[in-house]
């Protein structure tokens, strides 16, 4: 071969090899573009991926990063609101992918097993989504995986033991799922793991053995499982590098192990919510490297060891609900780096030490639920410039609220409730412009509500209830005049403000409780226009006047309204018609009058509780109330209502079965307890949520309702109480009353009900309160297991036709009326007996006189004719009454 031929051949061969390379790269680029666009097409809510189009190169797309060869190497799409799954993603088209981060989206479905085809993957983060199903064991094929984060999903099943064989894994986070115990015997040691997180799963048994074989772990989270027994004594030797240890929310027991002090690198020790006993050990004071110490909610008992004051690096100390009995050690004042101190819900006594002012880094301070006494040291507020949270509720603290509180300008939470504080509310609180929650309830505070509180534009929670506060709400004059507020003077006292309601400036307010004070004046018109307000309790004050209708358009978001126990007057507040989200409305014990508006049933469809008791409402009960499908408590007692009980009440959906409150509903309700003041089991009391079940019932007592009790009420098989007493109801008790299987209290007393007591009543096993007194009932009292426990004869008193237990009236054959016999009133019976006796007596008198004297004879004839007329009229009226009653029953 010639000398020129060989170089030419080499060039040809090189061309054959080199020329296809751009073609290969283009093909790879097209393949990965197609794969990502097809996956995007399967997703929803993809606004954030609008730039993913063929018009732009894939390497320039949002969240996409490529390597030097133009291959997709990293796909980072966290917290973009994406919805969908991974089934439509062709993993084979992304062979160079080293990082897949979909954290914080809304992905669902199973994790595909073929995700294991991403052989170059080093980081897989699918955390904080909604993936379900089991973890595919094929992930073990990702031999280069360094970080695996699957936390906060809905994954189930056992943890695949194969994952313990990942040779390079350093972060292994499967927390907050529903994973169960694996076969720990099949687990291999994981020497490369530094972060191991299995928190909030369904794991149980003793401390997992495989963890102790993973000797390089620095961060271990096992909290919120059901691990039990003792913490293994070998822990310090097996895991000497531990810096973070969280065993909280398990059932570990015994004393806090002394061997923990051998963990010389440990900075964060969290063992709250277990069964550790034996007090707080003194050895903890020698662990000078600790930054976080959380021992809360263990039955430890004993004092707070003063040696904890030696932990100079400590930043967080939480020992809540641990049964501690001691004073607050002065030595804690040496903790200069302490930012969080919470010793709430123990039995601590003595004063708040003035020396605590030395802890100048303090941000979070909580000592609520103890027995602390004395004044609140003003120096705490002047010496803690970073203070954000201050909670001393539920103690026995005295004195005034320190004016120096205004110095803590970063305060967001200020709780001083349930103490013995005196004096007025300082206007200086108005300078705490970052304040979000203020609770001064259950003290002995007097004076008015400073208008300066209207400056608190971030305030969401305000509770001043159960004090002796007087005057109008923040200077309210009852109108919507503009707010012109002046600042706080140097003395901390309020300066003059113009008339008008500073209350209207609380635009962030969600929860307002001013109940049980001595407040007066009108309700501020603007309250319906506070767009964030959800809970409002002004009950048991001395507010008065009418609740004005809105003058302009308004956006009412309130869900809970309590105005009971005031002197409000006027017709039913029309302002409420726009409150479409209303769940509880309690306006009882006021002076409202007029008709109950039918629009309640159409506009307030979310109502669960409606309390209108003890007002002056009149007219008929609107049948439209039966459209309230979620209504469970209806109290209209002690008004002047007339007419019939609507038969449509039998359609009240939520009263047809026992109602339980879901966790989601409970979490949506405000922090103030759901409550209602009603007659329950014979006495007036505040009813609150109990075991997630809401009391269900109807109280129409103390009105002027008439005619029959509708049979349709027996459809309400979920109700627990029914009170129709003190009306003018007649006819008989519905025969199917026994279908109310959940009924605990039934009061039909003081009516004009006749006939026999239905035998089905004896079948209500839950019945514990019964009152049928002061009616016209007759016949034998039914017998039954539950009725036999109701031994008080007064519950049947003043029913002259009743007999049997517990009355001392036996039912003989002569006196026994059948269950189907319906009598008229006892007055009518007595009248009939008198007429018959009079006729017999008159007959013999007439007969004797007729013979002896003509004048008397004519007089007797006239008397008898008159008596006959009266008897005929009486019989006719009785006949009409019975006919009307029977007709009403079938209407």
Order of alpha helices (4+ residues) and beta strands (2+ residues): alpha-beta-beta-beta-beta-beta-beta-beta-beta-beta-beta-beta-beta-beta-alpha-beta-beta-alpha-beta-beta-beta-beta-beta-beta-beta-beta-beta-beta-alpha-beta-beta-beta-beta-beta-beta-beta-beta-beta-beta-beta-beta-beta-beta-alpha-beta-beta-beta-beta-alpha-beta-beta-beta-beta-beta-beta-beta-beta-beta-beta-beta-alpha-alpha
